[in-house]
Amino acid sequence: MKVLSKSRFKLGLECPNKLYYTGKDEYANQKNDNEFLEALAKGGFQVEELARMYYPDGYLLEGEDWDYQKHWDKTQELLKKENVIIYEAAFLHNGLFIRTDILVKKGNSIELIEVKSKSYDPSDQNTFIGVRGGMDNKWKPYLFDVAFQKHVMQLCYPEWKIKSFIMMADKTKKASVNGLNQFFRLTKLANNRTGVKVLAQSKEELGAPILGKLEVTDIVSGIENGQYPLGNGLSFIDTIEDYKITYLNDMYKNSPTSYSACNKCEFKAEEDSEKLSGFKECFKKQKNWSKEDFSKTSLFDIRGIYWTTSKKLFDNDLIFADTLTEENINLKDGVGKLSDTERAWIQIEKAINNDITIYVDKAGLKEEMDKWVFPLHFIDFETCTAALPFSKGRKPYEQIAFQFSHHKYHKDGQIEHATEYINNKASYFPNFDFIRELKKALEQDNGTIFRFHNHENTILNAIYFQLLESDEKDKDSLIKFIESISHSKEKSAIEWRGERDMVDLWVVAKSFYYNPLTKGSNSLKDLLPAA
């Protein structure tokens, strides 16, 4: 049986053409494994199991996910009860199929609860809808997902009064027990979809709740009545019907290509892959691209042009490098270093001229390097953000710094693995030990400290504010140390910039260096092999 599920509906919202490529083994799909791994990394499966603990004594419908009718039949049987809680309730109606994370039924009053591994601040009145009344784009897929679920449920049970909610981590809540995450073990031995073995016997063992739920009933109504349009010229109901017909009849929708949607398309195949590329098929059909066109440098390859400019260029069919000019990419002078658009122009010129030589602004780079003080310190942090806090008193998705490595480069060329720190204690908050050890490692001299990109500065900012809220006896000296080697994030409540502020090698590379082999990328995984 082929159905338009909520995942297919969300796919259609991204691009209706994807409904033709999805589920076909012959087409490459870069998201096949990524979504599972992303849920694993963000603690999505653990959050889902925790949410179920908040609604005990429910019925779980699991296994044989492909058997839509079987799960719908089981759901109907359970819904004969006056009051019931169901996890993964299934609803099937005329080619539409959905499953709800949690459904609470009390007579004809229904709570539809969608669980997300995200976080919110209950004091923010504009989590989903901005101050001007528009829907926040980052929440749009989730809100339309809930609206789709509610629509299918209502088709199955028109008499129901459905309230819709999104449940996720509350940023303001602190865990009241140690090792909350340890109650939800990821294991290959778990005989369920989430791969999580729940060790807690009751929600009381889990301490104070750290998840909250926001009602989105009014927003769902707004989606249904057109207050929050999709932008495709169709109503919400007509869009669902359109996607259903498209998917069930295996139709290629021929939705126009666009810079934003096509740039993020997952149906791209690697050059040496035997899989077909949905991305290429769209451009062959709609743009008449030849095999040679796909090997040309295009807007999809060029880094540094502003998104709005790229979108405008694409819409005007100025896509390939040889159609671009200094004027139409809005070239800006970087004043002493490469601006993003200057760097983009170097990439464009080298692509047009088949020039694979490396660009280095030797004078600018030397001026930058002359500021550095030996010995040079290179630091790298290993951190995580856990949905379920490891230790008592910590909040969901709070930064945890558990390891750093520290290398020194001396003036005579000697490289030294100077110090390191690692903490692997269960149910322990390591950040303050981490910063103490980092302070010991770096306060021995006044050498320049290097990081690559924003991560280390972001972590030091997080520890800074954790220290402010702490009772650590040495908090003042640790805060002063952080202020000396970092800078405050944009729009921070407290502002600082240290005299020994870390040098970002990502910025150095971006400002003075370009290697055509990186194809405009500044990530280490591309820079190091190219160099």
Secondary structure, 3 states (H helix, E strand, C coil): CCCEEHHHHHHHHHCCCHHHHCCCCCECCCHHHHHHHHHHHCCHHHHHHHHHHHCCCCEECCCCCCCHHHHHHHHHHHCCCCEEEEEEEEEEECCEEEEEEEEEEECCEEEEEEEEEEEECCCCCCCCECCCCCECCCCHHHHHHHHHHHHHHHHHCCCCEEEEEEEEEECCCCCCCCCHHHHEEECCCCCCCCCEEECCCCHHHHCCCCEEEEECHHHHHHHHCCCCCCCCCCCHHHHHHHHHHHHHCCCCCCCCCCHHHHHCCCCCCCCCCCCECHHHHHHHHHHCCCCCHHHCCECCCCCCCCHHHHHHHHHCCCCEHHHCCCCCCCCCCCCCCCCHHHHHHHHHHHHHCCCCCCEECHHHHHHHHCCCCCCEEEEEEEEEEECCCCCCCCCCCEEEEEEEEEEEECCCCCEEEEEEEECCCCCCCCHHHHHHHHHHHHCCCCCCEEECCCHHHHHHHHHHHHHHCCCCCCHHHHHHHHHHHCECCCCCCCCCECCCCCEEHHHHHHHHEECHHHCCCCCHHHHHHHC
